[in-house]
Each structure stands twice: as structure tokens, then as C-alpha cells.
Amino acid sequence: MADTTVTSLRFKNDQYNKVKELAAFNGVSVTTYMRQAVIERMEDEEDYRDAQANLKASAGETVSRAEIMKRLGMQP
């Protein structure tokens, strides 16, 4: 892993204990759980920015789910 960066986070004990419990519940380490959470948040933010850009580019015009399925030759 030559292209990695190590960082640290500070949590209040009760917050860390919640993270630790969630990591254990999901069967992963605390580090893995936090990394996944951050990456998911980044992906959500990127999706949101893309959606905003698409909406702006469409001048607010939308297409129904049924219309999209029709255009793709799918059954609703």
C-alpha cells in the first residue's frame, strides 16, 4: 500500500464506543468501519453534486420513471 495516508480521529469515549459497537455488529474492524463510512459519505456527496448538475443542465425538466423504462425498452 504505497499510496496510502494514515490519519487519526478524536472521539469522545461514548462516540467511539458506538463506532466500536457498530463495527463489531458489522463484523469489521473499527478502522475498516470508519474508512467505509467516510468513503460512502464521499460517494453520496459526489452523487448529490452530479444530480444537482444534471438538474441544472436540464433546466428543471424531469422525465418520469415510466418514460425512462419505455425509452430503455423495459416493462414498468
C-alpha positions as CSV (number, residue, x, y, z in Angstrom):
1,M,0.0,0.0,0.0
2,A,2.5,2.6,-1.1
3,D,-0.2,5.2,-1.9
4,T,-1.9,5.4,1.5
5,T,-2.1,8.0,4.2
6,V,-2.5,7.4,7.9
7,T,-4.6,9.8,9.8
8,S,-6.2,9.9,13.3
9,L,-9.5,11.0,14.6
10,R,-10.6,12.1,18.1
11,F,-13.9,10.9,19.5
12,K,-15.5,11.3,22.9
13,N,-15.4,8.0,24.6
14,D,-19.2,7.4,24.2
15,Q,-19.0,8.2,20.5
16,Y,-16.0,5.8,20.0
17,N,-17.9,3.1,21.9
18,K,-20.8,3.5,19.5
19,V,-18.5,3.2,16.5
20,K,-16.8,0.2,18.0
21,E,-20.2,-1.5,18.6
22,L,-21.3,-0.8,15.1
23,A,-18.0,-2.1,13.7
24,A,-18.4,-5.3,15.7
25,F,-22.1,-5.7,14.6
26,N,-20.9,-5.4,11.0
27,G,-18.1,-7.9,11.6
28,V,-15.3,-5.5,10.7
29,S,-12.6,-3.6,12.5
30,V,-13.1,-0.1,13.7
31,T,-10.6,1.2,11.1
32,T,-12.5,-0.6,8.3
33,Y,-15.8,0.6,9.5
34,M,-14.7,4.3,9.7
35,R,-13.0,4.0,6.3
36,Q,-16.2,2.6,4.7
37,A,-18.3,5.3,6.3
38,V,-16.1,8.1,5.0
39,I,-16.0,6.6,1.5
40,E,-19.7,6.1,1.4
41,R,-20.2,9.7,2.5
42,M,-17.9,10.9,-0.2
43,E,-19.7,8.9,-2.8
44,D,-23.1,10.3,-1.6
45,E,-21.7,13.8,-1.9
46,E,-20.5,13.2,-5.4
47,D,-23.8,11.7,-6.4
48,Y,-25.6,14.7,-5.0
49,R,-23.3,17.1,-6.9
50,D,-23.9,15.1,-10.1
51,A,-27.7,15.2,-9.5
52,Q,-27.6,19.0,-9.0
53,A,-25.5,19.5,-12.2
54,N,-27.9,17.3,-14.2
55,L,-30.9,19.1,-12.9
56,K,-29.4,22.4,-13.7
57,A,-28.4,21.2,-17.2
58,S,-32.0,20.1,-17.8
59,A,-33.4,23.5,-16.8
60,G,-35.6,21.7,-14.2
61,E,-37.2,19.4,-16.8
62,T,-37.8,15.9,-15.5
63,V,-38.8,12.6,-17.0
64,S,-41.0,10.0,-15.3
65,R,-39.7,6.6,-14.3
66,A,-42.3,5.1,-16.7
67,E,-40.9,7.2,-19.6
68,I,-37.3,6.1,-18.8
69,M,-38.3,2.5,-18.7
70,K,-40.2,2.9,-22.0
71,R,-37.1,4.5,-23.6
72,L,-35.0,1.6,-22.4
73,G,-37.5,-1.0,-23.6
74,M,-38.3,-2.2,-20.1
75,Q,-41.6,-3.0,-18.6
76,P,-42.7,-0.8,-15.7
